[in-house]
Amino acid sequence: MPSASYYQRQAKTLLIWATTTKDKVYAGQLCAQAAKELEQAERAREVISDLNSLLAEFNIQQLIKG
């Protein structure tokens, strides 16, 4: 899974394109896609957070065993 910063960069690019186009329908589609990219960024952050807690728990267990 790409990182949160990847999705944020994608969203930023889409929003730049949305502001430069004169086609309002296309601008709306780009903004909608940017919103989806930001949702993906949040999911990526949650996955990393979950992995960090699992790793911390594993490390604690290893310390207890050792």
C-alpha positions as a printed NumPy array, in Angstrom:
array([[  0.   ,   0.   ,   0.   ],
       [  1.384,   3.425,  -0.888],
       [  2.132,   5.85 ,   1.91 ],
       [ -0.174,   8.597,   3.122],
       [  2.147,  11.207,   1.618],
       [  1.782,   9.565,  -1.807],
       [ -1.997,   9.938,  -1.671],
       [ -1.663,  13.507,  -0.401],
       [  0.601,  14.408,  -3.322],
       [ -1.898,  12.839,  -5.715],
       [ -4.727,  14.863,  -4.183],
       [ -2.698,  18.07 ,  -4.399],
       [ -1.955,  17.45 ,  -8.071],
       [ -5.612,  16.763,  -8.824],
       [ -6.664,  19.955,  -7.049],
       [ -4.118,  21.977,  -9.016],
       [ -5.511,  20.539, -12.223],
       [ -9.051,  21.296, -11.045],
       [ -8.185,  24.956, -10.524],
       [ -6.519,  25.287, -13.922],
       [ -9.231,  23.733, -16.071],
       [-12.044,  25.831, -17.473],
       [-14.355,  22.815, -17.67 ],
       [-16.449,  22.935, -14.503],
       [-17.663,  19.335, -14.831],
       [-14.12 ,  18.051, -15.182],
       [-13.006,  20.24 , -12.269],
       [-15.737,  18.651, -10.146],
       [-14.568,  15.171, -11.119],
       [-10.982,  16.063, -10.245],
       [-12.062,  17.424,  -6.854],
       [-14.053,  14.262,  -6.181],
       [-11.033,  12.129,  -7.042],
       [ -8.857,  14.315,  -4.807],
       [-11.259,  13.67 ,  -1.928],
       [-10.941,   9.921,  -2.545],
       [ -7.158,  10.219,  -2.518],
       [ -7.316,  11.98 ,   0.855],
       [ -9.512,   9.162,   2.187],
       [ -6.873,   6.699,   1.006],
       [ -4.217,   8.775,   2.792],
       [ -6.174,   8.444,   6.036],
       [ -6.522,   4.679,   5.55 ],
       [ -2.785,   4.398,   4.942],
       [ -2.122,   6.284,   8.204],
       [ -4.481,   3.92 ,  10.066],
       [ -2.731,   0.858,   8.65 ],
       [  0.666,   2.18 ,   9.74 ],
       [ -0.732,   2.983,  13.173],
       [ -2.138,  -0.548,  13.483],
       [  1.16 ,  -2.056,  12.38 ],
       [  3.095,   0.088,  14.85 ],
       [  0.913,  -1.094,  17.746],
       [  1.269,  -4.711,  16.679],
       [  5.032,  -4.316,  16.415],
       [  5.199,  -2.675,  19.852],
       [  3.143,  -5.503,  21.365],
       [  5.366,  -8.099,  19.72 ],
       [  8.503,  -6.382,  21.027],
       [  7.113,  -6.279,  24.557],
       [  6.339,  -9.999,  24.375],
       [  9.875, -10.69 ,  23.205],
       [ 11.288,  -8.714,  26.132],
       [  9.115, -10.614,  28.582],
       [ 10.245, -13.972,  27.15 ],
       [ 13.91 , -12.958,  27.156]])
